[in-house]
Amino acid sequence: MAGLLTEPRWRLKAVIFDFGGVLMRTHDQSPRVKWEHALALAPGAASQIVFNSEMGRAAQMGQIDDAELWRWVQARLGLDDTALAAFQHDFFAGDRLDRALLAHIDRLRPRYVVGLLSNATSTARQVFTEKLDVAAHFDSLTISAEEGIMKPDPRIYRVALARAGVEADQALFVDDFIENVRGARRVGMPALHFTDPAAVREELAALTGVA
């Protein structure tokens, strides 16, 4: 953490969080593993297909919508409609929202602008607002599918900073992918690499003065 912020704490005005892998994490991989075994896929292939395939990235860039992505997944895996619905359910069944981190975010808000910056598909805003009810915990949402750009492209960090109304060196960014952390740092944002929830909450407390 030494050297993370080059200015005194009072210069920090905003904290911007990633969503998947930070606030929402996959605690149980077994539902995905079950499908990988059933479909004779390599370990980790389910996540690779949905998130990191050419079509998965196209969906996160807003080049295709969520429905088109899942139609492609259906064809790619040879699933009928019933099996696709079961696959979708199971794919996300092991995900859990970090309520402790969300509570910490709520404690940050009286003192800091708090933003969300997520590589996500066309339904993300609806999910954040209606299904998960997390949007209300943030002052701004920046979603890659809506912007047509993804982390670690420097442009999307600048969009998030503009929405927060701060300069790069006034915002702290938190993400679980090191390439996204490095992307933030390249535009001048101090950034934390999220690897352990308790450790990151401790680091946030030390940097912001909010425990």
C-alpha positions as CSV (number, residue, x, y, z in Angstrom):
1,M,0.0,0.0,0.0
2,A,3.0,2.3,0.5
3,G,3.1,4.9,-2.3
4,L,-0.4,4.1,-3.5
5,L,-1.5,7.7,-2.9
6,T,1.1,10.3,-3.7
7,E,-1.0,13.1,-2.1
8,P,-2.3,13.4,1.4
9,R,-5.6,11.7,2.2
10,W,-7.6,15.0,1.9
11,R,-7.0,15.0,-1.9
12,L,-9.0,11.8,-2.3
13,K,-12.6,12.7,-3.3
14,A,-14.0,9.5,-4.9
15,V,-13.8,5.7,-4.7
16,I,-14.8,3.7,-7.8
17,F,-15.4,0.0,-7.6
18,D,-15.6,-2.9,-10.0
19,F,-18.6,-5.2,-9.7
20,G,-17.9,-8.8,-10.8
21,G,-15.1,-10.3,-8.7
22,V,-15.3,-7.5,-6.2
23,L,-18.8,-6.9,-5.0
24,M,-20.2,-10.1,-6.6
25,R,-18.0,-13.1,-6.4
26,T,-18.3,-16.8,-7.4
27,H,-18.0,-18.7,-4.1
28,D,-19.1,-22.0,-5.4
29,Q,-17.8,-23.2,-8.8
30,S,-19.5,-26.6,-8.6
31,P,-22.6,-25.7,-10.6
32,R,-20.4,-24.6,-13.5
33,V,-18.2,-27.6,-13.1
34,K,-21.2,-29.9,-13.3
35,W,-22.0,-28.5,-16.7
36,E,-18.4,-28.7,-17.9
37,H,-18.5,-32.4,-17.0
38,A,-21.9,-33.0,-18.6
39,L,-20.8,-31.2,-21.8
40,A,-17.2,-32.6,-21.9
41,L,-15.7,-29.1,-21.6
42,A,-12.3,-28.3,-20.3
43,P,-12.1,-26.9,-16.7
44,G,-13.0,-23.3,-16.7
45,A,-14.5,-23.4,-20.2
46,A,-18.0,-22.3,-19.1
47,S,-16.7,-19.0,-17.8
48,Q,-14.4,-18.6,-20.8
49,I,-17.4,-19.1,-23.2
50,V,-19.7,-16.7,-21.4
51,F,-17.3,-14.0,-20.5
52,N,-14.1,-14.2,-22.4
53,S,-15.0,-15.6,-25.8
54,E,-15.2,-13.3,-28.8
55,M,-19.0,-13.1,-28.4
56,G,-18.7,-12.6,-24.6
57,R,-16.5,-9.6,-25.1
58,A,-18.8,-8.3,-27.9
59,A,-21.6,-8.4,-25.4
60,Q,-19.6,-6.4,-22.9
61,M,-18.7,-3.9,-25.6
62,G,-22.4,-3.4,-26.5
63,Q,-21.9,-4.8,-30.0
64,I,-24.5,-7.5,-29.3
65,D,-27.2,-7.6,-26.6
66,D,-27.5,-10.1,-23.8
67,A,-30.1,-12.1,-25.6
68,E,-27.9,-12.6,-28.6
69,L,-25.0,-13.7,-26.5
70,W,-27.1,-16.4,-24.8
71,R,-28.5,-17.6,-28.2
72,W,-24.9,-18.0,-29.3
73,V,-24.0,-19.9,-26.1
74,Q,-27.0,-22.1,-26.7
75,A,-25.8,-22.9,-30.2
76,R,-22.2,-23.3,-29.1
77,L,-23.1,-25.8,-26.4
78,G,-25.9,-27.6,-28.3
79,L,-28.6,-26.9,-25.7
80,D,-32.4,-26.9,-26.2
81,D,-34.4,-24.1,-24.6
82,T,-35.0,-26.0,-21.3
83,A,-31.3,-26.9,-21.0
84,L,-30.2,-23.3,-21.7
85,A,-32.4,-22.0,-19.0
86,A,-31.0,-24.5,-16.5
87,F,-27.4,-23.7,-17.7
88,Q,-28.0,-19.9,-17.1
89,H,-29.5,-20.6,-13.7
90,D,-26.6,-22.8,-12.6
91,F,-23.9,-20.6,-14.1
92,F,-24.8,-17.8,-11.7
93,A,-26.0,-20.0,-8.8
94,G,-22.6,-19.9,-7.0
95,D,-22.4,-16.1,-7.0
96,R,-22.7,-14.1,-3.8
97,L,-23.1,-10.4,-3.2
98,D,-20.6,-9.1,-0.6
99,R,-22.9,-7.4,1.9
100,A,-20.1,-6.4,4.2
101,L,-18.3,-4.5,1.4
102,L,-21.6,-2.9,0.3
103,A,-22.1,-1.7,3.9
104,H,-18.6,-0.3,3.8
105,I,-19.5,1.6,0.6
106,D,-22.5,3.0,2.4
107,R,-20.2,4.4,5.1
108,L,-17.9,5.9,2.5
109,R,-20.7,7.9,0.8
110,P,-21.2,10.7,3.3
111,R,-17.5,11.7,2.7
112,Y,-16.7,10.5,-0.8
113,V,-18.4,10.2,-4.2
114,V,-18.8,6.4,-4.8
115,G,-18.9,5.0,-8.3
116,L,-19.3,1.6,-10.0
117,L,-17.3,0.8,-13.2
118,S,-18.1,-2.6,-14.7
119,N,-17.3,-4.6,-17.8
120,A,-20.9,-5.9,-18.2
121,T,-23.6,-6.6,-20.8
122,S,-26.7,-4.8,-21.9
123,T,-28.9,-6.0,-19.0
124,A,-26.4,-4.9,-16.3
125,R,-28.2,-1.6,-15.4
126,Q,-31.5,-3.4,-15.0
127,V,-29.8,-6.1,-12.9
128,F,-28.0,-3.6,-10.7
129,T,-31.2,-1.5,-10.3
130,E,-34.0,-4.1,-10.0
131,K,-32.7,-7.6,-9.4
132,L,-29.8,-6.9,-7.0
133,D,-30.8,-3.4,-5.8
134,V,-27.2,-2.2,-5.6
135,A,-27.4,0.8,-7.9
136,A,-28.9,2.9,-5.1
137,H,-25.7,2.4,-3.1
138,F,-23.6,4.3,-5.8
139,D,-23.5,7.9,-7.0
140,S,-22.8,6.8,-10.6
141,L,-22.8,3.7,-12.8
142,T,-20.5,3.2,-15.8
143,I,-21.2,0.1,-17.8
144,S,-19.0,-1.1,-20.7
145,A,-21.9,-2.2,-22.9
146,E,-23.4,1.3,-22.7
147,E,-20.2,3.0,-23.5
148,G,-18.9,0.7,-26.2
149,I,-15.5,0.4,-24.5
150,M,-14.1,-1.9,-21.8
151,K,-11.5,-1.8,-19.1
152,P,-8.6,-1.5,-19.4
153,D,-9.2,0.9,-22.3
154,P,-8.2,4.3,-20.8
155,R,-11.3,6.0,-22.2
156,I,-13.7,4.1,-19.9
157,Y,-11.9,5.2,-16.8
158,R,-12.1,8.8,-18.0
159,V,-15.9,8.4,-18.4
160,A,-16.2,7.1,-14.8
161,L,-14.1,10.0,-13.5
162,A,-16.2,12.5,-15.4
163,R,-19.3,11.0,-13.9
164,A,-17.8,11.2,-10.4
165,G,-16.8,14.8,-11.1
166,V,-13.1,14.3,-10.1
167,E,-9.6,14.2,-11.6
168,A,-7.8,10.9,-11.9
169,D,-5.5,11.6,-8.9
170,Q,-8.6,12.3,-6.7
171,A,-10.1,8.9,-7.2
172,L,-9.2,5.4,-5.8
173,F,-10.1,2.4,-8.0
174,V,-10.7,-1.2,-6.8
175,D,-10.7,-4.2,-9.2
176,D,-9.9,-7.9,-9.0
177,F,-8.1,-8.1,-12.5
178,I,-4.6,-6.8,-12.3
179,E,-4.7,-5.6,-16.0
180,N,-7.7,-3.3,-15.0
181,V,-5.8,-2.0,-12.0
182,R,-2.8,-1.3,-14.2
183,G,-5.2,0.4,-16.7
184,A,-6.4,2.7,-14.0
185,R,-2.9,3.6,-12.9
186,R,-1.9,4.4,-16.5
187,V,-4.5,7.2,-16.5
188,G,-3.2,8.5,-13.1
189,M,-5.7,6.8,-10.8
190,P,-4.4,5.2,-7.6
191,A,-5.8,1.6,-7.6
192,L,-6.1,-1.4,-5.3
193,H,-5.9,-4.9,-6.6
194,F,-8.7,-6.8,-4.9
195,T,-7.6,-10.3,-3.8
196,D,-9.0,-10.7,-0.3
197,P,-12.2,-9.0,0.9
198,A,-11.1,-8.4,4.5
199,A,-7.7,-7.1,3.4
200,V,-9.2,-4.7,0.9
201,R,-11.6,-3.3,3.5
202,E,-8.7,-2.7,5.8
203,E,-6.8,-0.9,3.0
204,L,-9.9,1.2,2.2
205,A,-10.2,2.1,5.9
206,A,-6.5,3.1,6.0
207,L,-6.7,5.2,2.8
208,T,-10.1,6.9,3.4
209,G,-10.3,7.1,7.2
210,V,-13.6,5.3,7.1
211,A,-13.7,1.9,8.9
